[in-house]
Amino acid sequence: MPETEANEWPVVDERMLAAEVAWSVDVVDLVFMPIGLDGHAWAYRVETSDGRRYFLKVRRGDFTPAAVLLPGFLRAQGLREVVAPLGPSPRWRGRTSVRGLSTTALPVPRRRRPVGRAARSDALNAFWERYGTALHRLAETVDDLASRVTPGQRVICHADIHRGNLIVDGDDPLHVVDWDAPILAPCERDLVFVHSADFGDHPINTRRAELFREGYGALEPDPVLLSYYRDERHLDDVAAFLGSILGPESRANDLHWLTRIAEAVADAGYAP
């Protein structure tokens, strides 16, 4: 699915937000950026008195310390492509050591399922009539794949490394942003965004596969793991949008993106 779409204006006290950021930079302006699909996160451009610009992400709800500690640690190890926070805020000072990283539990991926209330919802009745069977089959397939995967070596995974979270600026190196939910998992957890046609407008072909191996090194991903992580991501996105539509804070574009995902699932052969 596409990675960016205009996000709705957050209910945020921007004066208080600017004051929170002021511990690190001298803020003169805070500009909302209507990008992203996450209804619980918003982006701002921060302009400072010395003429510099910074990116600020505001998130509501659960927050894992690894989202701050891990990118900071990786960048300190020389991985300049990792976009990390400027530095520890007062609430994080004293916790940015390697020991702090190693004692921080990474989040466990949530196993979501399509919401059972969808078929009884006036907003989703027609949608569920059309796609409910395909989505139930998707859930069954995820369970089947989970029972057949062979646990491999776990590595640090970004877990959402689609092209919307990669920044290329001219001849500068690639930058990886949005480390919201890093996990320890087989490398296929991230490679699914390279080897699946479902996440971006440029699916892999023979030439792109050769270029990827040239940069990444010789590796043949486990096809079962790739299928599992692809389908699990679709199922997780479906459940997230269903939950939003059925909840008190539904956004206008949620049903649009939910339908786009359901169409992709149905086209993949899950429809009756």
N, C-alpha and C positions, 0 to 999 in steps of 0.2 A: 504494500500500500504506500502511497506518497507520504513523505515524512513531515511536510509542513503545511499548515493552513492557518488562516487568520484566527488567533485565539481571542476570546472575549475579554474585555477590560476587567481587571480584577478589582475586588472591593478591598483596597489597601490604602492605609493612611500614608501617602507618599512622603509627607514631611517627617514622620516618624521613621520611615524606611531610610530616607536620606541620612537621618541622624545615626541610625544603626551602622550605615556604611562609613560614616565620617571617622571611625576609629582608624581607618587605613588610608583614606584619601580625602582631599578637600573638595567636597562635592559642590558644584555650582548649578548642575541641572541633572534631572532624572527623567528619561524619556522612555515611555512604554513602547515595547516592540511587539506587535500582534503576530507572533509566530508560534508554531508548535501546536500539537494536538492534545497535550496533556492538560486536562481541565483543572489540575491541582498545582500547576507550575506556570510561572510567567517570567518573561524576559524584559530587562531594562537596559538601556544604554546610559552609562554614567559618564558625565562630562565633568572634568576637574579644573581647578584654577590654573594649573600649569598647561592647559590645552590638550591634555591626554583624554582618551576615551577608554572605558572599560565595559565589560559585559557583566551584568548582574542577573542572577537567576534566583527567583523567590519561589519557595515550595511550601505548600500547606500539607499538614498531616505527618505521617511517619517519616522519620529521617534516620538514616544509618550513618554513624561516624565514619565508616569506611569511605563514604562518598567524598569526604574532605581529606581524610588521612591518606588514602591510597594514591590518588593522583599526585599529591604533594610528595609522597615518598618516591614514586616512580620518576618524577621529574628530578628529584634530588639525586637519583641514581644515574642521571645522564640522559633519560628519555625525554628529549626536548620537544618531541611531538605531542606529549601529553600536556593539555592545558590544565593547569592546577590553580588553586586559589592563590591570591596575592600573599597571604600569610595568615597566621592564626589570629582570630579575633580574641578579645578578652576572654570569652567563654571557652576558647579552645587552647589558650596558652598553657604550656606544660603538658600537652597531650600529643604533640606531634613527633615524638621520638619513634624510633623503629619498634621499641617495646610497645608503645601505644598502638602501633599498627598491628603488631602480631597478637595483641590481646583483644582486638576489636573483632567481633563476630560479623562475618559477611552475611548478608541477608539470604534466606532460603527462598528459592523461587516458589511463588504461590501457585497451587494447582487449582485453577478456577474451572467452573463449569457453567454452561449457559443457564441463565436465570429461569427457573420454572414458571415465574409469574408472567413471562413474556406473552404466552399464548392467551392469557386472560386480560392483557392490557389493551385498551382501546388504541393506544399509540402504536402498538406492535403486533396487533392481531393479524393484519394482512401480511406483514413481514414474516411472521412465524408460520403462517400457512404456506408461504412460498419456500422458506429456507429452513424451517425447523428440522425436517428430516435430515437434510445435509449436515446441519450443525451437530445433531445427535450422533450421526455417523462419524463426524470428525472427532468427537469426544471419545467414542469407542476405539477409534484408530489410535489416538494418543495413548490410551490405556494399553492397547495391544503392543505398540512400539515400546512403551516403557517397560513392559515385561520381557522384551527381547534384547534390549540394549546391553552391551557388555561394558561395565564400568572401566574406564581407562584412566590414565594419569590426569589429575586435575591441575589446571593452571589458572592464573588470574584472567578472568574474562570481563570485558566491558559490559556485555550482555545486551547492548543496544547500538551496535556499531554500524548502523546503516549510513548511507551517504549524507543524510541530513545532519549527522553528528561528526562529519569530517569537513575540515576547512582547508582549502588550498588557496593561497594568495600569491599569484605570480610564480616567481622562481623560489619562493620560500618553501620550506618543507611542509609536509602534511601535518595538520593538527587534529587531535582527537579531543572532542568536548563532551560534556554531559555525562559525567561519571556518577549518575544517580544511584545505580544499583549493581555495583560490581559483584561478581560471584566467583567461587572456585568451581570449575566445571571442566569437562573435556574441551579441547580447543574447538571442536565442532560447534560449540555454543556460539562462538563468534564467527566461525567460518561459514555458517549458514547464510549470513548476509552477503557472502561472496559467491557461494555456489548455488544459491537458489534464485530463480527468476521472480520470486514473489516480493522481493524487497528492493525495488529500484527500477529505473527505466532502462538499464543496460545489463540484461542477463548475461551470464558467463557463456562464452563460446570457446572454440579451440584456441584462438589467438589470445584471448584474455586469460584463459587458464595457463597458457605458457608464460605470459607476462607475470601472472601472480606467482607461479612456482619460481620464476627467476628472482623475484624479490623476497618471497617467503621461505623458499627452500623446498626440497623434495618432500612431498607429503600427499598421501592419498586419503582423504577424509573417509570416515566410516559412513557408508550411505544410510545405514539404519539410524545412526545418531543424527545425521543431517535431516532425515525425514522427521524424526521425533521432534527436534528443536523447531523445525519449520511449522509443523502442525500445532505444537504446543503454543508457539507465539501467536498463531491465528486464533486459537481457542482463548488464549489470555486476552487478546485484543477484543474479541467478541464479547466476552464476559464483562470487560471493563466498560465498553460502550453500552451494553444492556443495563449494567448497574447504574450508569449515569442517566440513561433515559428513564428508568424506572424510579430514580431517586428524586430528591427535591430540587436538584440544581442542574437539570438537563440543559445542554447547550443546543443551539439551533442546528449545528452541523453534525451532531452525534449520529443521527439516523442516516445521514448521507454516507459517513465513513463506515458505519456498521453494514450498510447495504453493499458498499464496495468490497468489504472483506467477504461477506457472505457470497457474493457473486464469484469471487475468486475461488472460494471453497467449492462451490457448486461446479464451476468449470474444471476443477481438478478431479472430478469424478465422484464426489460424495453425494450428488443429487440422485434421487431415485430414477 
